[in-house]
Amino acid sequence: MLENGRRADVYAYEIGNESSAGRAAGHAVMDVLTLGVWKIVGTPIEGVQGDQYHATVVYDESDRVVDLRTTKAASAM
């Protein structure tokens, strides 16, 4: 709870890491061509795709939105 009966909810979401059949097929082909060695390179590449964001929604005492802010999350690496 915040002052004046307000409350805040924080949501985490990611943009730029949508599923891709083409990307999956490319990784599968590289796995076969390199006899599985591609996983050593490909897995970390997939791990850094997309950007993390946080959205903070502040509600008043009547549960009406009074503030909405989005911020890019700090990198975990």
TORPA-4810 file (N, C-alpha, C, O; in nm, 3 decimals):
<nodes>
NODE_1_0.083_-0.119_0.000_0.000_0.000_0.000_0.087_0.125_0.000_0.191_0.132_0.066_M
NODE_2_0.042_0.220_-0.074_0.108_0.350_-0.080_0.028_0.448_0.005_-0.072_0.411_0.066_L
NODE_3_0.072_0.575_0.008_0.000_0.675_0.086_-0.139_0.701_0.025_-0.160_0.677_-0.094_E
NODE_4_-0.230_0.749_0.106_-0.366_0.785_0.064_-0.445_0.667_0.012_-0.534_0.685_-0.071_N
NODE_5_-0.417_0.546_0.058_-0.494_0.429_0.016_-0.461_0.380_-0.123_-0.530_0.292_-0.176_G
NODE_6_-0.359_0.435_-0.184_-0.321_0.391_-0.318_-0.244_0.260_-0.311_-0.187_0.225_-0.207_R
NODE_7_-0.245_0.188_-0.422_-0.166_0.065_-0.432_-0.102_0.059_-0.569_-0.148_0.124_-0.663_R
NODE_8_0.003_-0.019_-0.580_0.075_-0.030_-0.707_0.095_-0.177_-0.742_0.119_-0.261_-0.654_A
NODE_9_0.083_-0.208_-0.870_0.114_-0.340_-0.924_0.228_-0.323_-1.025_0.229_-0.227_-1.102_D
NODE_10_0.323_-0.416_-1.023_0.436_-0.411_-1.116_0.431_-0.536_-1.203_0.419_-0.648_-1.153_V
NODE_11_0.439_-0.515_-1.335_0.435_-0.623_-1.432_0.567_-0.626_-1.507_0.623_-0.522_-1.541_Y
NODE_12_0.617_-0.746_-1.534_0.738_-0.764_-1.613_0.699_-0.828_-1.746_0.618_-0.921_-1.750_A
NODE_13_0.756_-0.777_-1.855_0.727_-0.834_-1.986_0.849_-0.818_-2.076_0.941_-0.743_-2.045_Y
NODE_14_0.847_-0.891_-2.188_0.961_-0.892_-2.278_0.914_-0.860_-2.419_0.809_-0.907_-2.463_E
NODE_15_0.992_-0.779_-2.490_0.963_-0.744_-2.629_1.084_-0.784_-2.714_1.198_-0.758_-2.677_I
NODE_16_1.056_-0.846_-2.827_1.163_-0.878_-2.921_1.212_-1.021_-2.916_1.315_-1.053_-2.975_G
NODE_17_1.141_-1.109_-2.847_1.182_-1.249_-2.840_1.065_-1.340_-2.877_1.040_-1.441_-2.811_N
NODE_18_0.995_-1.303_-2.984_0.881_-1.382_-3.029_0.931_-1.513_-3.090_1.043_-1.522_-3.140_E
NODE_19_0.845_-1.614_-3.084_0.878_-1.743_-3.144_0.895_-1.727_-3.295_0.829_-1.645_-3.357_S
NODE_20_0.985_-1.806_-3.352_1.009_-1.800_-3.495_1.041_-1.939_-3.547_1.142_-1.999_-3.509_S
NODE_21_0.956_-1.990_-3.633_0.979_-2.122_-3.692_1.106_-2.120_-3.776_1.181_-2.218_-3.776_A
NODE_22_1.132_-2.011_-3.846_1.252_-2.000_-3.927_1.379_-2.004_-3.844_1.477_-2.069_-3.881_G
NODE_23_1.376_-1.933_-3.730_1.492_-1.932_-3.641_1.515_-2.071_-3.582_1.629_-2.116_-3.571_R
NODE_24_1.406_-2.139_-3.544_1.417_-2.274_-3.489_1.472_-2.371_-3.593_1.557_-2.454_-3.562_A
NODE_25_1.425_-2.359_-3.717_1.474_-2.446_-3.825_1.622_-2.419_-3.851_1.699_-2.513_-3.875_A
NODE_26_1.662_-2.293_-3.846_1.803_-2.259_-3.865_1.892_-2.321_-3.758_2.000_-2.372_-3.788_G
NODE_27_1.845_-2.316_-3.634_1.921_-2.377_-3.525_1.929_-2.528_-3.543_2.033_-2.589_-3.519_H
NODE_28_1.819_-2.590_-3.585_1.818_-2.735_-3.607_1.917_-2.775_-3.717_1.991_-2.873_-3.702_A
NODE_29_1.919_-2.700_-3.825_2.012_-2.729_-3.935_2.157_-2.714_-3.887_2.242_-2.798_-3.916_V
NODE_30_2.183_-2.607_-3.812_2.319_-2.586_-3.762_2.360_-2.696_-3.664_2.476_-2.738_-3.663_M
NODE_31_2.264_-2.743_-3.582_2.294_-2.854_-3.491_2.338_-2.977_-3.569_2.435_-3.044_-3.531_D
NODE_32_2.267_-3.009_-3.677_2.300_-3.127_-3.757_2.434_-3.107_-3.828_2.519_-3.197_-3.826_V
NODE_33_2.454_-2.991_-3.889_2.577_-2.967_-3.965_2.702_-2.964_-3.877_2.811_-2.999_-3.923_L
NODE_34_2.686_-2.924_-3.751_2.802_-2.914_-3.662_2.806_-3.028_-3.561_2.883_-3.024_-3.465_T
NODE_35_2.722_-3.128_-3.582_2.715_-3.244_-3.491_2.688_-3.202_-3.346_2.745_-3.259_-3.253_L
NODE_36_2.603_-3.103_-3.329_2.561_-3.059_-3.195_2.644_-2.949_-3.133_2.606_-2.894_-3.030_G
NODE_37_2.758_-2.916_-3.194_2.845_-2.812_-3.137_2.776_-2.675_-3.140_2.806_-2.588_-3.058_V
NODE_38_2.684_-2.655_-3.234_2.614_-2.527_-3.245_2.541_-2.490_-3.116_2.523_-2.372_-3.088_W
NODE_39_2.499_-2.587_-3.039_2.428_-2.557_-2.913_2.513_-2.471_-2.821_2.460_-2.389_-2.746_K
NODE_40_2.644_-2.489_-2.825_2.734_-2.411_-2.740_2.727_-2.263_-2.777_2.737_-2.176_-2.690_I
NODE_41_2.712_-2.235_-2.905_2.704_-2.097_-2.954_2.560_-2.047_-2.957_2.531_-1.935_-2.915_V
NODE_42_2.470_-2.130_-3.008_2.331_-2.089_-3.031_2.251_-2.062_-2.905_2.168_-1.971_-2.903_G
NODE_43_2.274_-2.140_-2.800_2.196_-2.122_-2.677_2.220_-1.986_-2.613_2.123_-1.919_-2.579_T
NODE_44_2.344_-1.941_-2.596_2.363_-1.806_-2.540_2.308_-1.695_-2.630_2.260_-1.593_-2.580_P
NODE_45_2.313_-1.716_-2.760_2.257_-1.616_-2.852_2.108_-1.601_-2.827_2.057_-1.489_-2.821_I
NODE_46_2.037_-1.712_-2.812_1.893_-1.707_-2.786_1.863_-1.647_-2.649_1.759_-1.584_-2.629_E
NODE_47_1.954_-1.666_-2.555_1.932_-1.616_-2.420_1.934_-1.465_-2.408_1.878_-1.411_-2.313_G
NODE_48_1.997_-1.397_-2.502_2.006_-1.251_-2.494_1.912_-1.181_-2.591_1.921_-1.059_-2.608_V
NODE_49_1.823_-1.254_-2.655_1.726_-1.194_-2.746_1.619_-1.121_-2.664_1.583_-1.165_-2.555_Q
NODE_50_1.569_-1.012_-2.716_1.460_-0.940_-2.653_1.505_-0.845_-2.545_1.618_-0.853_-2.496_G
NODE_51_1.416_-0.755_-2.508_1.441_-0.657_-2.403_1.336_-0.673_-2.294_1.218_-0.691_-2.322_D
NODE_52_1.380_-0.667_-2.169_1.292_-0.678_-2.053_1.242_-0.539_-2.013_1.319_-0.443_-2.011_Q
NODE_53_1.113_-0.530_-1.981_1.053_-0.405_-1.936_0.969_-0.430_-1.811_0.925_-0.542_-1.787_Y
NODE_54_0.949_-0.325_-1.734_0.858_-0.329_-1.619_0.753_-0.220_-1.638_0.784_-0.108_-1.680_H
NODE_55_0.631_-0.253_-1.606_0.522_-0.155_-1.607_0.470_-0.144_-1.464_0.438_-0.245_-1.401_A
NODE_56_0.461_-0.022_-1.414_0.408_0.002_-1.280_0.275_0.076_-1.295_0.268_0.184_-1.354_T
NODE_57_0.170_0.016_-1.239_0.037_0.075_-1.244_-0.001_0.114_-1.102_0.000_0.030_-1.012_V
NODE_58_-0.036_0.241_-1.082_-0.077_0.289_-0.950_-0.228_0.315_-0.954_-0.279_0.381_-1.044_V
NODE_59_-0.297_0.260_-0.853_-0.442_0.274_-0.842_-0.476_0.359_-0.721_-0.404_0.358_-0.621_Y
NODE_60_-0.587_0.435_-0.731_-0.633_0.512_-0.616_-0.719_0.423_-0.526_-0.732_0.303_-0.550_D
NODE_61_-0.777_0.482_-0.423_-0.856_0.404_-0.328_-0.982_0.344_-0.389_-1.042_0.254_-0.330_E
NODE_62_-1.024_0.393_-0.506_-1.140_0.339_-0.578_-1.099_0.242_-0.689_-1.181_0.206_-0.773_S
NODE_63_-0.973_0.202_-0.689_-0.916_0.112_-0.789_-0.920_0.168_-0.931_-0.937_0.094_-1.028_D
NODE_64_-0.905_0.298_-0.942_-0.891_0.362_-1.073_-0.743_0.390_-1.097_-0.670_0.426_-1.005_R
NODE_65_-0.701_0.373_-1.221_-0.560_0.397_-1.254_-0.531_0.547_-1.246_-0.600_0.627_-1.308_V
NODE_66_-0.429_0.582_-1.170_-0.389_0.722_-1.158_-0.249_0.746_-1.215_-0.211_0.860_-1.239_V
NODE_67_-0.173_0.638_-1.237_-0.040_0.654_-1.293_0.002_0.523_-1.359_-0.025_0.414_-1.306_D
NODE_68_0.067_0.534_-1.474_0.119_0.418_-1.546_0.257_0.455_-1.599_0.272_0.553_-1.672_L
NODE_69_0.357_0.376_-1.561_0.495_0.403_-1.605_0.558_0.274_-1.653_0.539_0.167_-1.594_R
NODE_70_0.634_0.285_-1.760_0.709_0.170_-1.810_0.857_0.207_-1.809_0.895_0.320_-1.840_T
NODE_71_0.940_0.110_-1.772_1.083_0.130_-1.770_1.152_0.005_-1.826_1.102_-0.107_-1.811_T
NODE_72_1.264_0.027_-1.890_1.343_-0.085_-1.937_1.418_-0.143_-1.817_1.482_-0.069_-1.741_K
NODE_73_1.410_-0.274_-1.801_1.475_-0.340_-1.687_1.626_-0.339_-1.705_1.677_-0.341_-1.817_A
NODE_74_1.695_-0.336_-1.595_1.842_-0.342_-1.598_1.884_-0.480_-1.647_1.820_-0.580_-1.617_A
NODE_75_1.991_-0.485_-1.722_2.042_-0.610_-1.777_2.090_-0.700_-1.664_2.152_-0.654_-1.568_S
NODE_76_2.059_-0.830_-1.677_2.101_-0.927_-1.576_2.244_-0.972_-1.596_2.299_-1.041_-1.511_A
NODE_77_2.305_-0.933_-1.707_2.440_-0.980_-1.735_2.542_-0.878_-1.691_2.662_-0.901_-1.707_M
</nodes>
